[in-house]
Amino acid sequence: MTVLVLTRPQDATADLVIAELNSRGVPVHRLDPGDFPEALMVAARIDSDRTSWSSVLRGQHRDVSLADVRSVYYRRPGTPRLHPEMPEQDARWAQAEAQAGFGGLLYSLPCLWVNHPHRNRWASYPPVAVAAAVRSGLSVPRTLITNDPAEARAFVSALPGQVAAYKALGTVHPSDQDDRPQALWTTQVRPGEIDESVRRTAHQFQEWVDKAYEVRLTAAGHHLFAAEIHAGSDASRIDFRADYDSLTYKLCHVPEATARGVRALMDAFGLRYVALDFLVNPQGRWYLIDVNPNGQWGFIPDLRTPITRALADLLERAHP
């Protein structure tokens, strides 16, 4: 039985898990869905006598039968790359058909997923994640989602210090230069800085939490791994992603109430892996600020090996 890893060719995080599985003698098949249809062929059949698809994926170097897949590690798969000479209208149609057909075959696999893309997508919507976190017993900063400038100004004016954290509801924005996606970091916002452009789309404003430090908590199955993140620059004190080189890390204990909340949150979304970001105030209260169902984990050196092994355990044993 094979572990299927869905990711792009260059993915150092997936490389860690694949190397660990290889060291255990576990068969692994790495596949980028972006190779379909130009470099990857599929033939799938189903009839009334079968409860799942009988299908074979034929790649450039190796074939795999989906019936032999014991678990799937869904990392950073590419989107179908189509023939460059296709007219734009035909390409849009072919892209949608490829996603529905080839993607649908993969998504129908009745095995353990870490995580299934539909569960990832659901947990990635901040309004859904924040509400689920509150129901799970986790603390979150006061949050407003609006396209009403007056509501935004009133919300921020009522906060301590009249300052809020503005955070994009998604993760990337097209670059002004070449349309490649670029990250949008968290910024501080005051009432006088909120103008009428807020009307043009949805915006998220959160209470600014004065923090002692941040915590990246990574859950793999029933195992929780946490590290304090201490900022070493002005940019990283606002958003640690803005300056990784200035960060220092320290492994830490997860309070029992937080651990219970995290497990309840994972159960609510059906996740077997999640990376969560918390702000910890000087009084020691943990505030959840981000739910990353497919978040990175290799950047904290002392947790790289334990998380790699925990993910490999999940994929090898095909149960939480």
HUKA-V223863 format. One record per residue. N is the residue number from 1. PSI is psi in whole degrees, -180 to 180 (999 if undefined). OMEGA is omega in degrees with one decimal (none if undefined). Layout:
N_PSI_OMEGA / N_PSI_OMEGA
This chain:
1_139_-169.3 / 2_143_167.6 / 3_123_179.3 / 4_123_179.5 / 5_118_-179.3 / 6_109_-178.8 / 7_171_176.9 / 8_165_-179.1 / 9_-38_-178.8 / 10_98_-179.7 / 11_95_-176.2 / 12_-30_179.6 / 13_-48_176.4 / 14_-35_179.5 / 15_-39_-179.1 / 16_-46_-178.1 / 17_-41_179.3 / 18_-42_178.9 / 19_-40_178.9 / 20_-43_178.3 / 21_-41_177.7 / 22_-40_-179.6 / 23_-23_178.4 / 24_-2_-178.1 / 25_21_179.9 / 26_125_178.4 / 27_135_-179.1 / 28_138_172.6 / 29_115_178.4 / 30_133_-174.4 / 31_136_173.2 / 32_113_177.6 / 33_-19_176.5 / 34_-18_177.9 / 35_-16_178.3 / 36_136_5.4 / 37_-3_-170.7 / 38_-35_-175.9 / 39_12_-177.3 / 40_129_-180.0 / 41_151_179.4 / 42_145_171.7 / 43_118_-174.9 / 44_138_-180.0 / 45_149_173.5 / 46_148_174.6 / 47_-176_-173.3 / 48_-13_180.0 / 49_-3_-177.3 / 50_150_178.7 / 51_-3_177.9 / 52_168_-177.8 / 53_138_168.1 / 54_113_-172.1 / 55_152_177.1 / 56_133_174.7 / 57_126_-177.8 / 58_110_-180.0 / 59_-173_-178.7 / 60_-31_-173.0 / 61_-22_-170.3 / 62_146_175.9 / 63_156_175.1 / 64_137_173.9 / 65_129_-179.7 / 66_-21_176.5 / 67_-18_-178.4 / 68_4_-176.4 / 69_123_179.8 / 70_-29_-178.4 / 71_161_-177.9 / 72_129_172.1 / 73_107_-176.5 / 74_103_-174.3 / 75_-92_-177.1 / 76_63_-176.2 / 77_148_174.8 / 78_166_175.5 / 79_154_-177.1 / 80_129_178.1 / 81_119_-173.0 / 82_167_-179.7 / 83_130_-174.0 / 84_-17_-177.7 / 85_1_178.8 / 86_136_173.7 / 87_152_-173.3 / 88_-44_-178.4 / 89_-42_177.9 / 90_-37_-179.1 / 91_-39_178.1 / 92_-42_178.9 / 93_-45_-178.2 / 94_-36_177.9 / 95_-45_179.9 / 96_-40_179.1 / 97_-40_179.1 / 98_-42_-179.6 / 99_-43_-178.9 / 100_-39_-176.1 / 101_-63_-178.3 / 102_-47_178.4 / 103_-40_179.7 / 104_-38_177.0 / 105_-45_178.4 / 106_-46_-175.6 / 107_-20_-179.1 / 108_-5_-178.0 / 109_123_-177.3 / 110_63_-177.0 / 111_-177_177.0 / 112_133_175.9 / 113_141_173.4 / 114_87_-17.6 / 115_165_173.8 / 116_136_-175.4 / 117_-32_178.5 / 118_-36_176.8 / 119_-39_174.8 / 120_-46_-176.4 / 121_-43_-178.9 / 122_-44_-178.4 / 123_-16_-177.3 / 124_-12_177.1 / 125_113_-176.7 / 126_-42_179.5 / 127_-37_178.2 / 128_-45_-177.0 / 129_-42_-179.4 / 130_-45_179.6 / 131_-42_178.8 / 132_-37_178.5 / 133_-44_178.9 / 134_-45_178.7 / 135_-26_-179.7 / 136_-3_177.9 / 137_11_178.7 / 138_149_176.1 / 139_137_175.0 / 140_152_174.5 / 141_152_173.5 / 142_135_-170.0 / 143_140_173.5 / 144_132_170.7 / 145_123_-172.1 / 146_162_164.6 / 147_21_-180.0 / 148_109_-178.0 / 149_-38_-179.5 / 150_-43_177.5 / 151_-41_-179.8 / 152_-45_179.8 / 153_-40_179.7 / 154_-40_-179.9 / 155_-49_-177.8 / 156_-37_-179.9 / 157_-29_-177.8 / 158_-6_-178.5 / 159_155_175.1 / 160_129_-179.2 / 161_2_-178.0 / 162_50_178.6 / 163_140_178.9 / 164_163_170.7 / 165_123_173.9 / 166_126_-177.0 / 167_134_176.5 / 168_142_177.4 / 169_-26_172.3 / 170_-161_-177.3 / 171_-21_-174.1 / 172_163_179.4 / 173_143_178.9 / 174_138_176.6 / 175_149_177.5 / 176_-25_-173.8 / 177_-48_-168.7 / 178_13_178.0 / 179_6_174.2 / 180_146_-177.6 / 181_143_175.4 / 182_148_-178.2 / 183_148_172.5 / 184_113_-177.4 / 185_159_173.5 / 186_140_177.5 / 187_156_173.7 / 188_139_-178.3 / 189_138_175.4 / 190_161_-173.1 / 191_-42_-176.9 / 192_-13_-179.5 / 193_-4_-178.1 / 194_116_-176.2 / 195_-173_-173.5 / 196_-13_179.1 / 197_-16_176.8 / 198_-27_-177.9 / 199_-19_-168.1 / 200_-15_176.8 / 201_-178_177.2 / 202_142_178.6 / 203_149_178.7 / 204_126_176.0 / 205_135_179.0 / 206_151_174.2 / 207_135_177.1 / 208_120_-179.2 / 209_120_173.5 / 210_117_-171.0 / 211_148_168.5 / 212_-37_177.7 / 213_174_173.9 / 214_164_175.8 / 215_131_166.8 / 216_115_178.5 / 217_122_-179.5 / 218_129_179.8 / 219_130_175.1 / 220_108_-172.3 / 221_-129_179.7 / 222_1_-175.3 / 223_135_178.3 / 224_134_179.4 / 225_127_-174.6 / 226_145_176.6 / 227_136_171.2 / 228_143_175.5 / 229_117_-178.4 / 230_123_-176.1 / 231_143_179.5 / 232_13_178.7 / 233_163_179.0 / 234_-41_-178.4 / 235_-45_-176.8 / 236_-20_175.2 / 237_-25_176.5 / 238_-43_178.8 / 239_111_-171.6 / 240_-22_179.9 / 241_-17_-176.1 / 242_-17_-175.8 / 243_75_-178.5 / 244_-33_-175.7 / 245_-22_-177.9 / 246_-4_-171.4 / 247_148_168.4 / 248_154_-172.4 / 249_152_177.1 / 250_123_179.0 / 251_145_-176.0 / 252_163_177.7 / 253_145_176.8 / 254_122_177.1 / 255_145_-174.9 / 256_-40_-179.4 / 257_-38_177.8 / 258_-41_178.7 / 259_-43_178.4 / 260_-42_179.4 / 261_-40_179.6 / 262_-44_-179.7 / 263_-37_176.4 / 264_-38_178.2 / 265_-43_178.5 / 266_-41_178.4 / 267_-39_-178.1 / 268_-36_-178.5 / 269_-7_-176.4 / 270_36_-177.8 / 271_142_172.1 / 272_-9_175.5 / 273_142_173.0 / 274_146_172.9 / 275_127_-175.0 / 276_141_176.7 / 277_131_179.1 / 278_146_164.6 / 279_135_178.1 / 280_119_-177.5 / 281_171_-177.2 / 282_-22_178.1 / 283_-2_176.7 / 284_12_178.9 / 285_134_-178.4 / 286_127_176.8 / 287_122_176.3 / 288_129_-179.7 / 289_-18_-179.5 / 290_137_173.4 / 291_117_-176.6 / 292_90_-175.2 / 293_-13_175.9 / 294_36_-173.2 / 295_158_177.8 / 296_154_178.2 / 297_-9_-175.1 / 298_-6_-173.1 / 299_-9_176.5 / 300_105_-169.1 / 301_-44_-174.2 / 302_-13_-180.0 / 303_-6_-174.4 / 304_-50_-177.9 / 305_-47_179.7 / 306_-41_-180.0 / 307_-40_175.8 / 308_-47_-177.8 / 309_-38_-179.8 / 310_-41_177.0 / 311_-42_178.0 / 312_-39_176.6 / 313_-47_179.6 / 314_-49_-174.8 / 315_-35_-179.7 / 316_-44_-175.8 / 317_-18_177.6 / 318_36_168.7 / 319_157_-176.6 / 320_999_none
